[in-house]
Amino acid sequence: MIDFRYHLVSLISVFLALAVGIVLGAGPLRESLGDQLAGQVEQLRSEQDQLRTEADELTTRNGQLASFVTDIGPELVADTLPGADVAILTDHSSTRSDTDRITSLLEDAGVGSTLRVDLQPSLWEPGQEQARTESVEQIRAIAPVLLEDGLDDSEQLTAVVVALLNPSTAGELSEELRTQVWQVLTGHEMVALDGEVPAGVDGVVVASAAPEEFTDEAESDDVAAERAQSLLAAQTAVLTRLSGAGIPSVVSAATPQNDASTGILRTVRGDAAFEALSTTDRLQEADGPVLSVLALIEQARGGQGAYGTTVDAQDRLPALPETRGVEDGAGGGGDGQDTGAQGAPSDGGGAE
């Protein structure tokens, strides 16, 4: 049976252990642990300073390259797409200034025509279902060959837009019928057109706005979710048809805070279904439109890639003869007169 002496010995042992711990902690162990912790803190501080310095250097170099690419953009793309007909598809008015610059660069590239197709909110907005249904039924009466089974009205209409731009459908519709279908789309405010409408195009740039441009803080969560789902379906329908059409195509997106984890790039990059498409981020930045046109040039030559500065981009710039030495020229602080852009061939294939 446990008696009082056992409890007394146990208490004495506990107090002795506590006293030894206090003595050691206040003496040699304290100094050893303190030095060790201080060393670790100093190492972490040093690593943090080094990473901050490297980040600042990368930011500076990227800014220099962006400015350099912007300045020599017209020279980089000059006469690289002679006579081509190009369409620019947009999904929000906020991309207007960026697509204007893309249009200007395409003119420098020597294109024959540029058509801007603004996909209107009526294609995906909640409450516009009747207008979409009427549009589909009118197209069915005019050119049923353009419609596909298994798609909702929003997907049908965006797929029709790509079909009208696809040269392979040119023989299926007369010019009169094509004009009538475009009139249905513009009459119901599904799209807005700016420029000459060709029978088919040789290249497409999809210019997509930042995700926050499509939000409305005043609406309910249910309406916002419905809009987001319909918008994604319409965008995916465009991308799917472009990927299967064989038309050189580039998806260019605005990426505020250098983030491509939301929006259209999240749908395209890393998905094997869209591997035929090229992508560029930074659409809202000064060099974004140049990246878009350079990627389209590479597409026209049979190449493909994901370009920009977000974490899922493969390279900063397409590897074209025109861009050879550009990063070296920017990093060296030169004036752009001694880079691979000067005198580089503009009629050869950029992809090796």
C-alpha positions in Angstrom: 0.0 0.0 0.0 1.3 3.5 -1.0 2.1 5.5 2.1 2.9 9.1 2.9 6.7 8.6 2.4 6.1 7.6 -1.3 4.2 10.8 -2.0 6.9 12.8 -0.2 9.7 11.3 -2.3 7.7 11.9 -5.5 7.2 15.6 -4.6 10.9 16.0 -3.7 11.8 14.5 -7.1 9.6 16.8 -9.0 11.0 19.9 -7.2 14.5 18.7 -7.7 13.9 18.2 -11.5 12.3 21.7 -11.7 15.2 23.2 -9.8 17.8 21.5 -12.1 15.9 22.7 -15.2 15.8 26.3 -13.9 19.5 26.2 -13.1 20.4 24.7 -16.5 18.0 27.0 -18.4 19.5 30.1 -16.7 23.0 29.0 -17.3 24.8 27.0 -20.1 21.6 25.8 -21.9 20.2 29.3 -22.1 23.4 30.5 -23.8 23.5 27.6 -26.2 19.8 27.7 -27.2 19.9 31.5 -27.4 22.9 31.5 -29.7 21.3 28.8 -31.9 18.0 30.6 -32.2 19.8 33.9 -32.8 21.8 32.3 -35.6 18.7 30.8 -37.2 17.0 34.2 -37.1 20.0 35.9 -38.6 20.2 33.3 -41.4 16.5 33.7 -42.2 16.9 37.5 -42.3 19.8 37.1 -44.6 17.9 34.8 -46.9 14.9 37.2 -46.9 17.2 40.1 -47.9 18.7 38.0 -50.6 15.4 37.0 -52.0 14.1 40.5 -51.9 17.2 41.7 -53.7 16.7 39.0 -56.4 13.0 39.9 -56.7 13.9 43.6 -57.2 16.5 42.7 -59.8 14.0 40.5 -61.7 11.3 43.2 -61.5 13.8 45.8 -62.9 15.0 43.4 -65.7 11.4 42.6 -66.6 10.5 46.2 -66.7 13.4 47.0 -68.9 12.5 44.1 -71.2 8.8 45.2 -71.3 9.8 48.8 -72.3 12.3 47.5 -74.8 9.8 45.1 -76.5 7.2 47.9 -76.5 9.6 50.3 -78.2 10.7 48.0 -80.9 7.4 46.1 -81.3 6.6 47.6 -84.7 10.1 46.5 -86.0 9.8 43.0 -84.5 6.5 42.3 -86.3 7.1 44.3 -89.5 5.9 42.4 -92.7 5.6 39.1 -90.9 1.9 38.5 -91.8 1.6 39.9 -95.3 -1.9 39.9 -96.7 -3.4 37.8 -93.8 -6.9 38.4 -92.7 -7.1 38.5 -88.9 -10.0 38.6 -86.4 -9.8 39.9 -82.9 -12.4 38.5 -80.5 -13.1 40.4 -77.3 -15.4 39.7 -74.4 -15.4 43.1 -72.6 -15.1 46.8 -73.5 -12.2 47.2 -71.1 -9.8 45.6 -73.6 -10.5 48.3 -76.2 -7.2 50.2 -75.8 -5.2 46.9 -75.8 -6.9 45.6 -79.0 -6.4 49.0 -80.7 -2.7 48.5 -80.2 -2.9 44.9 -81.4 -4.7 46.2 -84.5 -1.9 48.8 -85.1 0.8 46.1 -84.7 -1.1 43.9 -87.2 -1.0 46.7 -89.7 2.8 46.9 -89.1 2.8 43.2 -89.8 1.3 43.8 -93.2 -2.1 42.1 -92.7 -4.7 42.5 -95.4 -7.6 43.2 -93.0 -8.5 43.2 -89.3 -12.0 42.4 -88.1 -12.9 43.2 -84.5 -15.7 41.0 -83.1 -17.0 42.1 -79.8 -18.8 39.3 -78.0 -21.6 41.2 -76.2 -23.0 40.5 -72.7 -26.3 39.3 -74.2 -24.5 36.1 -75.0 -24.2 35.1 -71.4 -26.1 37.6 -69.2 -29.0 36.2 -67.1 -32.3 37.5 -68.3 -31.3 37.4 -72.0 -32.4 33.8 -72.6 -35.3 34.8 -74.9 -33.0 36.9 -77.2 -30.5 34.0 -77.4 -33.3 31.5 -78.3 -34.7 33.8 -81.0 -31.2 34.2 -82.5 -30.6 30.5 -82.6 -34.0 29.9 -84.3 -33.4 32.5 -86.9 -30.0 31.1 -87.7 -31.6 27.6 -87.9 -34.0 28.9 -90.5 -31.1 30.6 -92.5 -28.1 28.2 -92.1 -28.9 25.1 -90.0 -25.5 23.7 -91.0 -23.8 26.1 -88.6 -25.6 24.7 -85.5 -24.5 21.7 -83.5 -26.3 19.3 -81.3 -25.8 19.2 -77.5 -25.1 22.9 -77.0 -27.2 25.5 -75.2 -28.1 28.7 -76.9 -25.1 30.7 -75.6 -22.7 28.0 -76.7 -24.4 27.7 -80.1 -24.1 31.4 -80.8 -20.4 31.6 -79.9 -19.7 28.5 -81.9 -21.5 30.1 -84.9 -19.1 33.1 -84.6 -16.1 30.8 -85.0 -17.8 28.9 -87.8 -18.3 32.1 -89.7 -14.6 33.0 -89.4 -13.5 29.5 -90.3 -12.3 29.4 -94.0 -13.3 25.7 -94.2 -17.0 26.7 -94.0 -16.7 29.3 -96.7 -17.9 26.8 -99.3 -20.9 25.7 -97.3 -22.6 29.1 -97.3 -23.1 31.8 -99.9 -21.9 35.3 -99.2 -25.5 36.3 -98.9 -26.3 33.7 -96.2 -23.2 34.6 -94.3 -24.2 38.2 -94.3 -27.7 37.3 -93.1 -26.3 35.3 -90.2 -24.0 38.1 -89.1 -27.1 40.4 -89.3 -28.9 38.1 -86.9 -26.0 38.2 -84.5 -25.6 42.0 -84.6 -29.4 42.6 -84.7 -29.9 40.8 -81.4 -26.8 42.4 -80.0 -25.0 39.2 -79.6 -21.9 40.6 -81.3 -20.7 44.0 -82.6 -18.5 44.2 -85.6 -15.8 46.7 -86.5 -14.0 46.3 -89.8 -14.4 44.4 -93.1 -15.9 40.9 -92.7 -14.0 38.4 -94.8 -15.3 35.0 -95.8 -12.7 33.4 -93.5 -9.7 34.5 -91.5 -6.0 33.4 -91.4 -5.6 34.0 -87.7 -7.5 34.9 -84.5 -6.5 36.7 -81.4 -8.9 36.2 -78.4 -8.5 39.2 -76.1 -10.0 38.5 -72.7 -10.6 41.0 -69.9 -9.7 40.4 -66.2 -12.3 38.3 -64.3 -13.2 41.2 -62.1 -14.5 43.2 -65.1 -17.5 40.8 -65.3 -18.6 41.2 -61.7 -21.3 43.4 -60.3 -21.2 43.9 -56.5 -24.8 45.0 -56.4 -26.2 41.6 -57.7 -27.0 38.5 -55.7 -24.6 35.6 -55.4 -27.0 33.4 -57.4 -27.1 35.8 -60.3 -23.4 36.2 -60.2 -22.8 32.4 -60.2 -25.3 32.0 -63.1 -23.5 34.7 -65.1 -20.0 33.2 -64.4 -21.2 29.8 -65.5 -22.7 31.1 -68.7 -19.6 33.2 -69.5 -17.3 30.2 -69.0 -19.5 28.1 -71.2 -19.4 30.7 -74.0 -15.6 31.2 -73.7 -15.0 27.5 -73.7 -17.2 27.1 -76.8 -15.1 29.6 -78.6 -11.8 28.0 -77.5 -13.0 24.5 -78.4 -14.0 25.5 -81.9 -10.8 27.5 -82.5 -8.7 24.6 -81.3 -10.4 22.2 -83.7 -10.6 24.6 -86.6 -6.9 24.6 -87.4 -6.9 28.4 -87.5 -3.7 30.0 -86.0 -5.1 31.3 -82.8 -3.8 33.1 -79.7 -5.6 33.6 -76.4 -4.4 36.8 -74.7 -5.6 37.8 -71.3 -5.4 40.6 -68.9 -3.7 39.4 -65.7 -3.7 42.0 -62.9 -1.2 41.3 -60.1 0.4 38.9 -62.6 -2.1 36.2 -61.7 -3.4 33.7 -64.3 -5.1 31.4 -61.8 -8.5 32.8 -62.7 -10.1 33.8 -66.0 -9.7 32.4 -69.4 -6.0 31.4 -69.1 -6.9 29.0 -66.3 -9.2 27.2 -68.8 -6.6 27.0 -71.6 -3.2 26.4 -70.0 -2.5 22.9 -69.0 -5.6 21.4 -70.8 -4.6 19.0 -73.6 -7.9 19.9 -75.4 -6.5 23.3 -76.1 -2.9 22.5 -76.7 -3.1 23.8 -80.3 -3.7 27.3 -79.0 -1.0 29.7 -77.9 -1.5 31.9 -74.9 -0.1 35.2 -73.6 -0.7 37.0 -70.4 0.0 40.7 -69.6 -2.6 42.0 -72.1 -3.1 45.1 -69.9 0.6 45.9 -69.8 2.6 47.9 -72.4 4.2 44.9 -74.0 1.1 42.7 -73.8 -0.2 43.5 -77.4 3.3 42.8 -78.8 3.4 39.4 -77.1 0.0 38.7 -78.7 1.1 39.5 -82.2 4.4 37.7 -81.8 2.5 34.6 -80.6 0.2 34.8 -83.7 3.2 35.0 -86.0 4.6 31.9 -84.4 1.2 30.2 -84.8 1.1 31.1 -88.4 4.5 29.3 -88.8 3.3 26.2 -87.0 4.6 26.9 -83.5 2.8 27.1 -80.2 3.5 28.2 -76.6 2.5 30.0 -73.4 4.2 33.4 -73.0 4.4 36.1 -70.4 5.4 36.4 -66.8 2.9 34.4 -64.8 4.0 31.2 -63.1 2.4 29.0 -65.8 4.0 30.7 -68.7 6.6 28.7 -70.6 8.7 31.5 -71.8 8.9 35.3 -71.8 8.8 35.6 -75.6 8.2 33.3 -78.6 11.5 32.0 -80.0 11.3 33.6 -83.4 14.2 34.9 -85.6 12.7 38.3 -85.0 13.1 38.0 -81.2 16.6 36.5 -81.2 18.8 38.6 -78.9 15.9 40.8 -77.7 16.4 39.9 -74.0 20.1 40.4 -74.3 19.5 43.8 -75.9 17.2 44.9 -73.1 19.3 43.6 -70.3 22.4 45.3 -71.7 20.6 48.7 -71.7 21.2 49.2 -75.4 19.1 51.2 -77.8 17.8 48.2 -79.7 20.1 48.8 -82.6 22.2 45.7 -82.0 19.8 42.9 -81.4 18.5 39.9 -83.3 15.5 42.0 -84.3 17.6 43.9 -86.7 18.1 42.2 -90.1 16.4 39.1 -88.9 14.5 37.1 -91.5 10.7 37.7 -91.3 9.7 35.0 -93.8 11.2 32.0 -92.2 9.6 29.6 -89.7 10.0 30.6 -86.1 9.6 27.1 -84.8 12.5 24.8 -85.2 
